[in-house]
Amino acid sequence: VQLQASGGGLVQAGESLRLSCAASGRTFSSYALGWFRRPPGGDREFVAAISRSGGSTYYGDSIKGRFTISRDNAKNTMYLQMNTLKPEDTAVYFCAAAAVPIVWPNTWYTSDASKYNYWGQGTLVTVSS
């Protein structure tokens, strides 16, 4: 599967952005998905994950309550709604897909970057104070 992240940009603190991750291929719904970010000069950080069905989600502590992950399997697209953005949210945001064995529960997701098989190219989010 190929992933294309978009929607990044420059916003002021307190504003919102919605990132999208469009995927190619007909097996989009067989992947658990996630968002990660890499701040300037920093390490990659887990942001959010969502199960194949979209029924289960999981968030990193730093964004909990402000960001919402979702997916539309009919459109082969995942989203990250980011509200109340802070300067420390400035980063390149990456979407990723993890192949899930069919026998695993539809509720499975992971924050472990090593479990993701495919990565998008990243989209830059800059939040000014």
GROMACS elastic network, one bead per residue, 0.5 to 0.9 nm:
[ bonds ]
;  ai    aj funct       b0    kb
    1    23     6  0.65004   500
    1    24     6  0.56346   500
    1    25     6  0.56725   500
    1    26     6  0.86003   500
    1    27     6  0.79563   500
    1    28     6  0.76014   500
    1    97     6  0.80719   500
    1   118     6  0.68573   500
    2    22     6  0.82205   500
    2    23     6  0.55093   500
    2    24     6  0.52952   500
    2    25     6  0.74790   500
    2   118     6  0.70960   500
    2   119     6  0.76115   500
    2   120     6  0.70793   500
    3    21     6  0.63200   500
    3    22     6  0.57047   500
    3    24     6  0.67184   500
    3    95     6  0.71600   500
    3    96     6  0.73287   500
    3    97     6  0.81508   500
    3   118     6  0.74071   500
    3   119     6  0.63260   500
    3   121     6  0.75584   500
    4    20     6  0.80219   500
    4    21     6  0.53347   500
    4    22     6  0.51569   500
    4    23     6  0.64105   500
    4    24     6  0.86528   500
    4    94     6  0.89783   500
    4    95     6  0.78364   500
    4   119     6  0.85476   500
    4   120     6  0.52148   500
    4   121     6  0.65114   500
    4   122     6  0.77529   500
    4   123     6  0.89474   500
    5     8     6  0.84797   500
    5    19     6  0.70813   500
    5    20     6  0.56406   500
    5    22     6  0.64776   500
    5    23     6  0.88930   500
    5    93     6  0.79975   500
    5    94     6  0.68023   500
    5    95     6  0.64008   500
    5   120     6  0.59786   500
    5   121     6  0.66304   500
    5   122     6  0.57789   500
    5   123     6  0.59326   500
    6    18     6  0.87857   500
    6    19     6  0.57534   500
    6    20     6  0.53020   500
    6    21     6  0.63726   500
    6    22     6  0.82403   500
    6   122     6  0.76544   500
    6   123     6  0.56894   500
    6   124     6  0.86367   500
    7    17     6  0.72671   500
    7    18     6  0.61097   500
    7    20     6  0.60717   500
    7    21     6  0.87859   500
    7   123     6  0.69945   500
    7   124     6  0.84278   500
    7   125     6  0.83718   500
    8    17     6  0.73134   500
    8    18     6  0.77327   500
    8    19     6  0.63247   500
    8    20     6  0.88977   500
    8    92     6  0.84149   500
    8    93     6  0.80830   500
    8   122     6  0.89205   500
    8   123     6  0.52596   500
    8   124     6  0.50928   500
    8   126     6  0.78009   500
    9    17     6  0.80838   500
    9   123     6  0.80563   500
    9   124     6  0.62157   500
    9   125     6  0.50149   500
    9   126     6  0.60803   500
    9   127     6  0.83629   500
   10   124     6  0.83755   500
   10   125     6  0.61693   500
   10   127     6  0.59107   500
   10   128     6  0.73764   500
   11    14     6  0.84546   500
   11    15     6  0.63629   500
   11    16     6  0.76035   500
   11    17     6  0.79523   500
   11    85     6  0.81962   500
   11   125     6  0.79235   500
   11   126     6  0.63382   500
   11   127     6  0.50443   500
   11   128     6  0.62803   500
   12    15     6  0.57637   500
   12    16     6  0.86242   500
   12    85     6  0.76148   500
   12    86     6  0.80172   500
   12    87     6  0.81210   500
   12   126     6  0.82768   500
   12   127     6  0.52970   500
   12   129     6  0.60678   500
   13    16     6  0.85571   500
   13    84     6  0.68628   500
   13    85     6  0.52857   500
   13    87     6  0.62612   500
   13   127     6  0.57571   500
   13   128     6  0.57604   500
   13   129     6  0.53044   500
   14    83     6  0.71173   500
   14    86     6  0.64341   500
   14   127     6  0.87712   500
   14   129     6  0.88534   500
   15    82     6  0.84506   500
   15    83     6  0.63008   500
   15    84     6  0.54344   500
   15    85     6  0.56419   500
   15    86     6  0.84167   500
   15   127     6  0.85517   500
   16    81     6  0.74993   500
   16    82     6  0.54155   500
   16    84     6  0.60425   500
   16    85     6  0.61486   500
   17    80     6  0.82232   500
   17    81     6  0.61843   500
   17    82     6  0.52146   500
   17    83     6  0.67069   500
   17    85     6  0.81309   500
   17   125     6  0.86601   500
   18    79     6  0.67691   500
   18    80     6  0.55430   500
   18    82     6  0.58565   500
   18    83     6  0.85002   500
   19    78     6  0.82826   500
   19    79     6  0.55102   500
   19    81     6  0.64380   500
   19    82     6  0.78253   500
   19    93     6  0.86067   500
   19   123     6  0.82738   500
   20    77     6  0.67193   500
   20    78     6  0.57099   500
   20    80     6  0.64940   500
   20    81     6  0.87629   500
   20    95     6  0.86490   500
   21    76     6  0.83904   500
   21    77     6  0.54480   500
   21    79     6  0.62058   500
   21    80     6  0.85095   500
   21    94     6  0.86731   500
   21    95     6  0.63309   500
   21    96     6  0.87205   500
   21   120     6  0.78385   500
   22    75     6  0.80870   500
   22    76     6  0.60056   500
   22    78     6  0.65886   500
   22    79     6  0.88186   500
   23    28     6  0.69065   500
   23    75     6  0.86859   500
   23    76     6  0.54312   500
   23    77     6  0.61035   500
   23    78     6  0.83009   500
   23   120     6  0.89971   500
   24    27     6  0.85429   500
   24    28     6  0.75564   500
   24    76     6  0.71358   500
   25    28     6  0.64395   500
   25    76     6  0.82129   500
   26    29     6  0.80924   500
   26    76     6  0.82396   500
   27    30     6  0.54782   500
   27    31     6  0.74605   500
   27    76     6  0.87789   500
   28    31     6  0.58015   500
   28    32     6  0.87111   500
   28    52     6  0.83291   500
   28    73     6  0.66002   500
   28    74     6  0.88692   500
   28    76     6  0.58451   500
   28    77     6  0.83734   500
   28    97     6  0.87493   500
   29    32     6  0.77507   500
   29    52     6  0.54911   500
   29    53     6  0.69475   500
   29    72     6  0.89502   500
   29    73     6  0.56923   500
   29    74     6  0.85631   500
   29    76     6  0.77088   500
   30    52     6  0.58501   500
   30    53     6  0.84834   500
   30    98     6  0.86557   500
   30    99     6  0.66322   500
   30   100     6  0.63178   500
   30   101     6  0.81476   500
   30   102     6  0.75876   500
   30   106     6  0.88194   500
   31    51     6  0.75656   500
   31    52     6  0.54507   500
   31    97     6  0.57661   500
   31    98     6  0.52785   500
   31   100     6  0.57036   500
   31   101     6  0.89692   500
   32    49     6  0.74686   500
   32    50     6  0.59566   500
   32    53     6  0.82642   500
   32    54     6  0.84926   500
   32    96     6  0.85239   500
   32    97     6  0.58071   500
   32    98     6  0.51341   500
   32    99     6  0.65928   500
   32   100     6  0.66144   500
   32   106     6  0.86776   500
   32   107     6  0.88938   500
   32   108     6  0.71503   500
   32   109     6  0.57598   500
   32   110     6  0.78495   500
   32   116     6  0.85588   500
   33    48     6  0.85416   500
   33    49     6  0.56738   500
   33    50     6  0.53701   500
   33    51     6  0.65583   500
   33    52     6  0.73219   500
   33    71     6  0.86638   500
   33    78     6  0.77816   500
   33    95     6  0.73249   500
   33    96     6  0.56830   500
   33    98     6  0.61071   500
   33    99     6  0.88720   500
   33   109     6  0.73842   500
   33   110     6  0.83355   500
   33   116     6  0.81046   500
   34    46     6  0.80593   500
   34    47     6  0.74732   500
   34    48     6  0.55352   500
   34    50     6  0.61751   500
   34    51     6  0.87849   500
   34    69     6  0.83735   500
   34    78     6  0.87210   500
   34    94     6  0.82978   500
   34    95     6  0.57284   500
   34    96     6  0.52205   500
   34    97     6  0.64546   500
   34    98     6  0.81490   500
   34   109     6  0.82471   500
   34   110     6  0.78081   500
   34   111     6  0.74864   500
   34   113     6  0.87666   500
   34   116     6  0.82909   500
   35    45     6  0.89000   500
   35    46     6  0.66156   500
   35    47     6  0.53271   500
   35    48     6  0.52318   500
   35    49     6  0.63486   500
   35    69     6  0.83566   500
   35    80     6  0.78110   500
   35    93     6  0.68260   500
   35    94     6  0.56203   500
   35    96     6  0.62633   500
   35   111     6  0.89594   500
   36    44     6  0.66665   500
   36    45     6  0.55134   500
   36    48     6  0.70429   500
   36    49     6  0.88785   500
   36    92     6  0.84112   500
   36    93     6  0.57546   500
   36    94     6  0.51520   500
   36    95     6  0.63677   500
   36    96     6  0.77391   500
   36   111     6  0.88604   500
   36   113     6  0.81836   500
   37    43     6  0.82978   500
   37    44     6  0.55104   500
   37    45     6  0.52454   500
   37    46     6  0.65573   500
   37    47     6  0.66838   500
   37    89     6  0.87156   500
   37    90     6  0.88072   500
   37    91     6  0.58259   500
   37    92     6  0.54117   500
   37    94     6  0.58093   500
   37    95     6  0.86300   500
   37   122     6  0.83739   500
   38    41     6  0.79756   500
   38    42     6  0.60707   500
   38    43     6  0.56463   500
   38    45     6  0.61079   500
   38    46     6  0.89763   500
   38    90     6  0.84966   500
   38    91     6  0.51563   500
   38    92     6  0.52592   500
   38    93     6  0.65797   500
   38    94     6  0.81547   500
   39    42     6  0.50337   500
   39    43     6  0.68578   500
   39    44     6  0.73179   500
   39    45     6  0.82973   500
   39    88     6  0.80067   500
   39    89     6  0.75722   500
   39    90     6  0.59861   500
   39    92     6  0.63117   500
   39    93     6  0.86206   500
   40    43     6  0.84557   500
   40    90     6  0.76106   500
   40    91     6  0.61726   500
   40    92     6  0.80018   500
   42    45     6  0.86924   500
   42    91     6  0.88890   500
   44   113     6  0.89234   500
   45    60     6  0.83925   500
   45   113     6  0.88420   500
   46    49     6  0.83444   500
   46    59     6  0.79538   500
   46    60     6  0.60556   500
   46   111     6  0.60719   500
   46   112     6  0.78053   500
   46   113     6  0.75548   500
   47    58     6  0.85406   500
   47    59     6  0.58889   500
   47    61     6  0.82789   500
   47    62     6  0.80524   500
   47    63     6  0.70023   500
   47    64     6  0.87729   500
   47    67     6  0.86394   500
   47    93     6  0.88288   500
   47   111     6  0.80444   500
   48    57     6  0.72542   500
   48    58     6  0.55542   500
   48    60     6  0.59952   500
   48    63     6  0.85548   500
   48    64     6  0.88473   500
   48    67     6  0.82905   500
   48    68     6  0.80003   500
   48    69     6  0.65117   500
   48    80     6  0.83870   500
   48   110     6  0.88566   500
   48   111     6  0.72435   500
   49    56     6  0.83219   500
   49    57     6  0.55799   500
   49    58     6  0.52022   500
   49    59     6  0.65518   500
   49    60     6  0.88679   500
   49    69     6  0.70731   500
   49    70     6  0.89003   500
   49   109     6  0.61282   500
   49   110     6  0.63578   500
   49   111     6  0.64621   500
   50    53     6  0.80481   500
   50    54     6  0.56823   500
   50    55     6  0.75105   500
   50    56     6  0.57378   500
   50    58     6  0.65522   500
   50    69     6  0.68571   500
   50    70     6  0.70155   500
   50    71     6  0.78445   500
   50   107     6  0.83324   500
   50   108     6  0.80278   500
   50   109     6  0.58007   500
   50   110     6  0.80305   500
   51    54     6  0.50132   500
   51    55     6  0.64174   500
   51    56     6  0.53171   500
   51    57     6  0.64623   500
   51    58     6  0.89609   500
   51   106     6  0.63309   500
   51   107     6  0.52656   500
   51   108     6  0.53286   500
   51   110     6  0.83973   500
   52    55     6  0.77885   500
   52    56     6  0.83275   500
   52    71     6  0.88173   500
   52    73     6  0.85904   500
   52   100     6  0.81414   500
   52   105     6  0.89242   500
   52   106     6  0.56343   500
   52   107     6  0.69083   500
   52   108     6  0.73239   500
   52   109     6  0.78643   500
   53    56     6  0.75407   500
   53    71     6  0.84529   500
   53    73     6  0.80620   500
   53   106     6  0.58573   500
   53   107     6  0.69957   500
   54    57     6  0.71135   500
   54    69     6  0.88953   500
   54    70     6  0.65445   500
   54    71     6  0.61512   500
   54    72     6  0.81315   500
   54    73     6  0.85518   500
   54   106     6  0.84608   500
   54   107     6  0.78890   500
   55   106     6  0.80999   500
   55   107     6  0.65789   500
   56   106     6  0.84220   500
   56   107     6  0.54619   500
   56   108     6  0.74342   500
   56   109     6  0.74771   500
   57    68     6  0.87894   500
   57    69     6  0.71815   500
   57    70     6  0.82035   500
   57   107     6  0.84962   500
   57   109     6  0.73855   500
   58    64     6  0.88364   500
   58    69     6  0.84966   500
   58   109     6  0.76983   500
   58   110     6  0.80430   500
   58   111     6  0.78928   500
   59    62     6  0.83779   500
   59    63     6  0.69631   500
   59    64     6  0.57146   500
   59    65     6  0.86711   500
   59    67     6  0.81540   500
   59    68     6  0.83681   500
   59    69     6  0.84584   500
   59   111     6  0.83775   500
   60    63     6  0.58689   500
   60    64     6  0.60871   500
   60   111     6  0.82964   500
   61    64     6  0.52684   500
   61    65     6  0.88459   500
   62    65     6  0.89423   500
   62    66     6  0.89563   500
   62    89     6  0.89454   500
   63    66     6  0.55477   500
   63    67     6  0.58654   500
   63    82     6  0.86318   500
   63    89     6  0.84450   500
   64    67     6  0.62887   500
   64    68     6  0.83287   500
   65    68     6  0.77834   500
   65    83     6  0.88381   500
   66    81     6  0.82756   500
   66    82     6  0.62013   500
   66    83     6  0.52016   500
   66    84     6  0.62715   500
   66    85     6  0.77906   500
   67    80     6  0.66840   500
   67    81     6  0.54702   500
   67    83     6  0.59810   500
   67    84     6  0.85282   500
   67    85     6  0.89306   500
   68    79     6  0.80177   500
   68    80     6  0.56471   500
   68    81     6  0.50508   500
   68    82     6  0.66442   500
   68    83     6  0.84791   500
   69    78     6  0.74668   500
   69    79     6  0.57119   500
   69    81     6  0.64207   500
   69    82     6  0.88145   500
   70    77     6  0.87564   500
   70    78     6  0.58057   500
   70    79     6  0.52299   500
   70    80     6  0.65695   500
   70    81     6  0.81947   500
   71    74     6  0.89561   500
   71    75     6  0.85004   500
   71    76     6  0.77869   500
   71    77     6  0.57975   500
   71    79     6  0.58861   500
   71    80     6  0.87779   500
   72    75     6  0.54199   500
   72    76     6  0.60988   500
   72    77     6  0.54229   500
   72    78     6  0.62391   500
   72    79     6  0.83012   500
   73    77     6  0.64441   500
   73    78     6  0.80493   500
   74    77     6  0.79197   500
   75    78     6  0.86414   500
   78    95     6  0.84383   500
   82    85     6  0.65767   500
   83    86     6  0.89845   500
   85    88     6  0.82704   500
   85    89     6  0.64648   500
   85    90     6  0.87354   500
   85   127     6  0.67762   500
   86    89     6  0.53822   500
   86    90     6  0.75908   500
   86   127     6  0.61498   500
   86   128     6  0.77659   500
   86   129     6  0.74960   500
   87    90     6  0.56508   500
   87   126     6  0.73610   500
   87   128     6  0.56213   500
   87   129     6  0.59341   500
   88    91     6  0.80598   500
   88   127     6  0.75572   500
   89   125     6  0.75421   500
   89   126     6  0.74753   500
   89   127     6  0.66962   500
   90    93     6  0.89450   500
   90   124     6  0.77260   500
   90   125     6  0.53905   500
   90   127     6  0.54266   500
   90   128     6  0.83314   500
   91   123     6  0.83994   500
   91   124     6  0.59732   500
   91   125     6  0.55301   500
   91   126     6  0.66385   500
   91   127     6  0.88376   500
   92   122     6  0.57567   500
   92   123     6  0.53539   500
   92   125     6  0.60558   500
   92   126     6  0.85111   500
   93   121     6  0.86867   500
   93   122     6  0.51463   500
   93   123     6  0.52421   500
   93   124     6  0.61646   500
   93   125     6  0.70887   500
   94   119     6  0.68815   500
   94   120     6  0.57972   500
   94   121     6  0.65164   500
   94   123     6  0.66444   500
   94   124     6  0.89959   500
   95   118     6  0.84929   500
   95   119     6  0.59086   500
   95   120     6  0.53515   500
   95   121     6  0.79698   500
   95   122     6  0.70358   500
   96   113     6  0.84782   500
   96   116     6  0.61160   500
   96   117     6  0.73551   500
   96   118     6  0.54624   500
   96   120     6  0.61839   500
   97   115     6  0.87030   500
   97   116     6  0.53996   500
   97   117     6  0.59900   500
   97   118     6  0.51511   500
   97   119     6  0.65725   500
   97   120     6  0.87969   500
   98   109     6  0.84269   500
   98   110     6  0.84280   500
   98   115     6  0.61213   500
   98   117     6  0.52407   500
   98   118     6  0.68259   500
   99   115     6  0.83277   500
   99   116     6  0.72801   500
   99   117     6  0.67000   500
   99   118     6  0.86590   500
  100   103     6  0.82597   500
  100   104     6  0.67193   500
  100   105     6  0.87602   500
  100   106     6  0.87056   500
  100   108     6  0.80068   500
  100   109     6  0.88649   500
  101   104     6  0.55221   500
  101   105     6  0.87270   500
  102   105     6  0.78386   500
  102   106     6  0.85008   500
  103   106     6  0.88183   500
  104   107     6  0.83292   500
  104   108     6  0.71313   500
  105   108     6  0.56548   500
  106   109     6  0.86172   500
  110   113     6  0.79079   500
  110   115     6  0.73410   500
  110   116     6  0.85436   500
  111   114     6  0.88753   500
  111   115     6  0.82478   500
  112   115     6  0.56528   500
  112   116     6  0.75193   500
  113   116     6  0.55686   500
  113   117     6  0.88240   500
  114   117     6  0.77726   500
  116   119     6  0.74839   500
  119   122     6  0.83729   500
  120   123     6  0.88119   500
